[in-house]
C-alpha cells in the first residue's frame, strides 16, 4: 500500500472520529439540557401541587372555622330564643304538680333537664312561701294529701273528688245564729247527709257537723243535737272500694262517758224514761250500734274526721276499705256486701 493511499484512509478515519465525537457531544449536551429541564419542570410541578394542597388545607380549615363560628352563633341565638320563649311560657306554670313543659331542641336536652329541675324546685319553694302566708291553704293541702293517702288506688270515687275543693261548711252553719249560741267550737265539716235507720233501713236526712272536739248529728229543722260522738269513741270507719257514697262508723260503747251521748230532755227525740248514757236511734229504739251514712261528700267527710280523730290520738288510722264486712245494728250483727250489680 502506498503512502498516498494510507494517508487517504487515515484522513477518512480521522474525519469519521471527529464527526462521531461531535455528534456525541451535541447529543450529550442536548440530553443534559433535557434532563436539567425535566428536573426543573418536575421541581416546579411538585412545588405547585404542594402549594395547591396547602391552599386546600387552609381553605378547609377556614371553612371549618367559619362553620363552627356560624354554628356557635346559631346555637347561641337558638338558646337565647329558647330562654325568651321559656320565660314567657313558664309564667303560667305556677302549680307544683303541673307536668307541662315547652318543647326543646335536641341539642338542649341536658340544659332543659337542669332548668326543669331548678324551676320545679323554685315553684315548690314559692308555693311553700304562699302556704306560710296563708295557713288556710296549708290546711287544705294537708287535707288533700291525707285524702290521697287514704283513698288513692283504693276507692273508685276518689278520682272525681280530686278537682273538687274541700269547702267544709256546705250548709253555711257558721253564719247560723242558733248554732253560734249552741256551740262555739270551730266547724271542720258540716253537711246535710242521710243516715240509714237501724230498724227500717230507710235514709233519714240529718245534719252531720264535725268540730275540733266532737262529731255531732243534728236535726235538719231544729238543729237539736241527736248524737254527740267523741273522737276517742270512734273505733273504725269502714267503706267499700266501689263507686258509692256509703260509710259505716263503728262506735266503741265500752266507755259510756266517751261513747255516743243523748242530749237533755228538751231534745225532740229524748224520752223522759231514758237513762243517762243510753244510745238512741231516730226510730226511738233504745239500742246501741254502728252508724251507716250516705253523703255525696264522702271523701271530704272521712278525711276531715280522720284528721280530727288524729288530733286526739296521734296513731289514729282506723279506716278500712273492703266490699264485705259485718256491722252491729242494735243487738244484731248484719253482714253488709257492696257490689256493682
C-alpha positions as CSV (number, residue, x, y, z in Angstrom):
1,X,0.0,0.0,0.0
2,X,1.4,3.4,-1.0
3,X,1.7,6.3,1.4
4,X,-0.9,8.2,-0.5
5,X,-3.5,5.5,-0.1
6,X,-2.6,5.2,3.6
7,X,-2.9,8.9,4.0
8,X,-6.3,9.0,2.4
9,X,-7.6,6.2,4.6
10,X,-6.2,7.8,7.7
11,X,-7.9,11.1,6.8
12,X,-11.2,9.3,6.4
13,X,-10.8,7.6,9.8
14,X,-9.9,10.9,11.4
15,X,-12.9,12.7,9.8
16,X,-15.2,9.9,11.0
17,X,-13.8,10.2,14.5
18,X,-14.3,13.9,14.5
19,X,-17.9,13.5,13.3
20,X,-18.6,10.8,15.9
21,X,-17.1,12.9,18.7
22,X,-19.1,16.0,17.7
23,X,-22.3,14.1,17.4
24,X,-21.7,12.5,20.8
25,X,-21.0,15.9,22.3
26,X,-24.0,17.5,20.7
27,X,-26.4,14.7,21.7
28,X,-25.0,14.6,25.3
29,X,-25.4,18.3,25.6
30,X,-28.9,18.1,24.4
31,X,-29.5,15.2,26.8
32,X,-28.1,17.1,29.7
33,X,-30.2,20.1,28.8
34,X,-33.3,17.9,28.6
35,X,-32.5,16.3,32.0
36,X,-32.0,19.6,33.6
37,X,-35.2,20.9,32.1
38,X,-37.1,17.8,33.2
39,X,-35.8,18.1,36.8
40,X,-36.7,21.8,36.9
41,X,-40.2,21.2,35.5
42,X,-40.7,18.3,38.0
43,X,-39.5,20.5,40.8
44,X,-41.9,23.3,40.0
45,X,-44.7,20.9,39.3
46,X,-44.2,19.2,42.7
47,X,-44.0,22.7,44.2
48,X,-47.3,23.7,42.5
49,X,-49.0,20.5,43.7
50,X,-47.8,21.1,47.2
51,X,-48.9,24.7,47.2
52,X,-52.3,23.7,45.9
53,X,-52.6,21.1,48.6
54,X,-51.6,23.6,51.3
55,X,-54.1,26.0,49.9
56,X,-56.8,23.4,50.0
57,X,-55.9,22.6,53.6
58,X,-56.0,26.2,54.5
59,X,-59.4,26.7,52.8
60,X,-60.7,23.6,54.6
61,X,-59.5,24.9,57.9
62,X,-61.0,28.3,57.2
63,X,-64.2,26.7,56.1
64,X,-64.4,24.5,59.3
65,X,-63.6,27.6,61.4
66,X,-66.3,29.5,59.7
67,X,-68.8,26.7,60.0
68,X,-68.0,26.4,63.7
69,X,-68.4,30.1,64.2
70,X,-71.7,30.2,62.3
71,X,-72.9,27.1,64.2
72,X,-71.9,28.6,67.5
73,X,-73.7,31.9,66.8
74,X,-76.7,29.9,65.6
75,X,-76.8,27.8,68.8
76,X,-76.4,30.9,70.9
77,X,-79.2,32.5,69.1
78,X,-81.4,29.4,69.5
79,X,-80.6,29.3,73.2
80,X,-81.5,32.9,73.6
81,X,-84.7,32.3,71.7
82,X,-85.4,29.2,73.8
83,X,-84.8,31.2,77.0
84,X,-87.1,34.0,75.9
85,X,-89.8,31.5,74.9
86,X,-89.3,29.7,78.2
87,X,-89.6,32.9,80.2
88,X,-93.0,33.7,78.6
89,X,-94.4,30.2,78.9
90,X,-93.3,29.2,82.4
91,X,-95.0,32.2,83.9
92,X,-98.2,30.2,83.5
93,X,-96.8,27.0,85.1
94,X,-97.2,28.0,88.8
95,X,-98.7,24.7,90.0
96,X,-96.1,22.4,91.5
97,X,-98.0,19.4,90.2
98,X,-98.1,20.7,86.6
99,X,-96.2,18.4,84.2
100,X,-96.4,20.6,81.1
101,X,-93.2,22.0,79.7
102,X,-92.3,23.8,76.4
103,X,-90.7,21.8,73.6
104,X,-86.9,21.9,73.5
105,X,-84.4,21.2,70.6
106,X,-82.4,18.0,70.8
107,X,-79.1,19.8,71.5
108,X,-80.6,21.5,74.6
109,X,-81.8,18.4,76.3
110,X,-79.3,18.5,79.1
111,X,-79.8,22.2,79.7
112,X,-83.6,21.6,79.6
113,X,-83.5,18.9,82.2
114,X,-81.4,21.1,84.6
115,X,-83.7,24.1,84.0
116,X,-86.8,21.9,84.6
117,X,-85.4,20.6,87.9
118,X,-84.4,24.1,89.0
119,X,-87.7,25.6,88.0
120,X,-89.7,22.9,89.8
121,X,-87.7,23.5,93.0
122,X,-88.2,27.2,92.7
123,X,-92.0,27.0,92.2
124,X,-92.2,24.5,95.1
125,X,-90.4,27.0,97.2
126,X,-92.7,29.8,96.1
127,X,-95.7,27.6,96.8
128,X,-94.4,26.8,100.3
129,X,-93.9,30.5,100.9
130,X,-97.5,31.2,99.9
131,X,-98.7,28.4,102.2
132,X,-96.7,30.1,105.0
133,X,-98.5,33.4,104.3
134,X,-101.9,31.6,104.0
135,X,-102.5,29.0,106.7
136,X,-105.9,28.0,105.2
137,X,-104.1,26.9,102.0
138,X,-101.7,24.8,104.0
139,X,-104.7,23.2,105.8
140,X,-106.4,22.4,102.5
141,X,-103.2,20.9,101.2
142,X,-102.9,18.8,104.3
143,X,-106.5,17.6,103.8
144,X,-105.9,16.7,100.1
145,X,-102.7,14.9,101.0
146,X,-104.5,12.9,103.7
147,X,-107.3,12.0,101.3
148,X,-104.7,10.8,98.7
149,X,-103.1,8.6,101.3
150,X,-106.4,7.0,102.3
151,X,-108.3,6.7,99.0
152,X,-105.8,6.8,96.1
153,X,-105.9,3.4,94.3
154,X,-108.4,2.1,96.9
155,X,-111.7,4.0,96.2
156,X,-113.2,4.3,92.8
157,X,-115.0,7.6,93.6
158,X,-111.7,9.2,94.7
159,X,-110.8,10.4,91.1
160,X,-113.8,12.7,90.8
161,X,-113.0,14.4,94.1
162,X,-109.5,15.5,93.2
163,X,-110.6,18.6,91.3
164,X,-113.4,19.4,93.8
165,X,-112.2,21.8,96.6
166,X,-112.9,20.9,100.2
167,X,-115.3,23.6,101.3
168,X,-116.1,22.2,104.8
169,X,-119.3,24.1,105.6
170,X,-121.8,23.2,102.9
171,X,-124.8,24.5,104.7
172,X,-123.3,27.8,106.0
173,X,-123.7,26.7,109.6
174,X,-121.1,29.2,110.7
175,X,-123.5,32.1,109.8
176,X,-126.4,30.5,111.8
177,X,-127.0,32.4,115.0
178,X,-128.7,29.5,116.6
179,X,-125.5,27.4,116.1
180,X,-123.3,30.1,117.5
181,X,-125.4,30.2,120.7
182,X,-125.3,26.5,121.0
183,X,-121.6,25.7,120.3
184,X,-118.6,27.9,119.8
185,X,-116.2,25.2,118.6
186,X,-114.7,25.8,115.1
187,X,-116.6,23.9,112.4
188,X,-114.4,21.5,110.3
189,X,-117.2,19.9,108.3
190,X,-121.0,20.5,108.0
191,X,-123.3,18.9,105.5
192,X,-126.8,17.5,105.1
193,X,-126.4,13.8,104.8
194,X,-128.5,10.6,105.0
195,X,-128.4,8.2,107.9
196,X,-129.6,4.7,107.5
197,X,-132.2,3.8,110.1
198,X,-131.4,0.7,112.1
199,X,-135.0,-0.6,112.2
200,X,-136.3,0.1,108.7
201,X,-133.2,0.7,106.6
202,X,-134.6,4.0,105.3
203,X,-132.5,7.0,104.6
204,X,-133.2,9.8,107.1
205,X,-131.9,13.3,106.4
206,X,-129.7,14.6,109.1
207,X,-127.0,17.3,109.6
208,X,-123.5,16.0,110.4
209,X,-121.2,18.5,112.0
210,X,-117.6,17.8,112.7
211,X,-115.9,20.2,115.1
212,X,-112.4,20.2,116.6
213,X,-113.8,18.4,119.7
214,X,-116.7,16.2,118.6
215,X,-118.9,14.8,115.8
216,X,-122.5,15.9,116.1
217,X,-125.7,14.7,114.4
218,X,-128.3,17.5,114.3
219,X,-132.0,17.6,113.4
220,X,-132.1,19.4,110.0
221,X,-135.1,21.5,111.0
222,X,-134.5,22.5,114.6
223,X,-130.7,21.9,114.8
224,X,-131.2,20.0,118.0
225,X,-128.4,17.6,118.8
226,X,-129.3,13.9,118.4
227,X,-125.9,12.3,118.8
228,X,-122.6,13.5,120.1
229,X,-119.6,11.3,119.3
230,X,-116.3,12.0,121.0
231,X,-113.3,11.3,118.6
232,X,-111.9,8.8,121.1
233,X,-115.0,6.7,120.9
234,X,-114.8,6.3,117.1
235,X,-113.3,2.9,116.7
236,X,-113.2,2.5,112.9
237,X,-114.6,4.0,109.7
238,X,-115.5,1.4,107.1
239,X,-116.2,2.0,103.4
240,X,-116.2,0.0,100.2
241,X,-113.8,0.2,97.3
242,X,-116.7,0.8,94.8
243,X,-118.1,4.0,93.4
244,X,-120.6,4.5,96.2
245,X,-121.1,7.1,98.9
246,X,-121.8,4.9,102.0
247,X,-119.7,4.7,105.1
248,X,-120.0,3.0,108.5
249,X,-118.9,4.5,111.8
250,X,-118.1,1.7,114.3
251,X,-118.5,3.1,117.8
252,X,-116.8,1.8,120.9
253,X,-119.6,1.5,123.6
254,X,-117.3,0.1,126.2
255,X,-116.8,3.5,127.8
256,X,-120.1,5.2,128.5
257,X,-118.6,8.6,129.1
258,X,-117.0,8.9,125.7
259,X,-119.4,7.0,123.6
260,X,-122.5,8.4,121.9
261,X,-124.4,10.6,124.3
262,X,-128.0,11.6,124.2
263,X,-128.9,15.2,124.8
264,X,-131.0,16.6,127.6
265,X,-134.8,16.1,127.9
266,X,-135.6,19.1,125.8
267,X,-134.3,17.3,122.7
268,X,-137.2,16.4,120.5
269,X,-136.4,12.6,120.4
270,X,-135.4,12.1,124.0
271,X,-137.9,10.3,126.2
272,X,-138.3,11.0,129.9
273,X,-137.7,7.3,130.6
274,X,-134.2,7.3,129.1
275,X,-131.3,7.0,131.5
276,X,-128.0,8.8,131.2
277,X,-125.7,7.2,128.7
278,X,-128.4,5.4,126.7
279,X,-127.9,5.3,122.9
280,X,-131.0,6.5,121.0
281,X,-131.8,6.0,117.3
282,X,-134.0,8.3,115.3
283,X,-136.6,5.5,115.3
284,X,-136.8,5.7,119.1
285,X,-135.1,2.4,119.7
286,X,-133.1,2.3,122.9
287,X,-130.2,0.3,121.4
288,X,-126.6,1.0,120.5
289,X,-124.7,0.0,117.4
290,X,-122.8,1.3,114.3
291,X,-123.9,4.2,112.2
292,X,-124.3,4.0,108.4
293,X,-124.2,7.2,106.5
294,X,-124.7,8.3,102.9
295,X,-123.2,11.5,101.6
296,X,-122.1,12.9,98.3
297,X,-119.0,14.4,100.0
298,X,-117.8,11.1,101.4
299,X,-114.1,11.7,100.6
300,X,-114.0,15.1,102.3
301,X,-116.1,14.0,105.3
302,X,-114.0,10.9,106.1
303,X,-110.7,12.8,105.6
304,X,-111.6,15.6,108.0
305,X,-112.9,13.2,110.6
306,X,-109.7,11.2,110.4
307,X,-107.7,14.4,110.9
308,X,-109.9,15.4,113.9
309,X,-109.5,12.0,115.4
310,X,-105.8,12.1,114.8
311,X,-105.6,15.3,116.9
312,X,-106.8,13.2,119.9
313,X,-104.9,10.1,119.0
314,X,-101.7,10.6,117.0
315,X,-101.7,7.0,115.7
316,X,-105.3,7.1,114.6
317,X,-105.6,5.3,111.2
318,X,-108.6,3.1,111.8
319,X,-110.2,3.1,108.4
320,X,-110.7,0.2,106.1
321,X,-112.0,-0.3,102.5
322,X,-113.5,-3.6,101.6
323,X,-116.7,-4.8,100.0
324,X,-117.8,-7.2,102.6
325,X,-117.9,-6.6,106.4
326,X,-120.1,-7.1,109.4
327,X,-121.9,-4.3,111.2
328,X,-123.6,-4.1,114.5
329,X,-127.1,-2.7,114.3
330,X,-128.6,-2.7,117.8
331,X,-128.2,-6.1,119.4
332,X,-127.8,-7.9,116.0
333,X,-124.9,-8.3,113.6
334,X,-125.6,-7.5,110.0
335,X,-123.4,-8.6,107.1
336,X,-123.0,-5.8,104.6
337,X,-121.9,-6.6,101.0
338,X,-121.2,-4.0,98.3
339,X,-121.5,-5.0,94.6
340,X,-121.7,-3.3,91.2
341,X,-124.6,-5.4,90.2
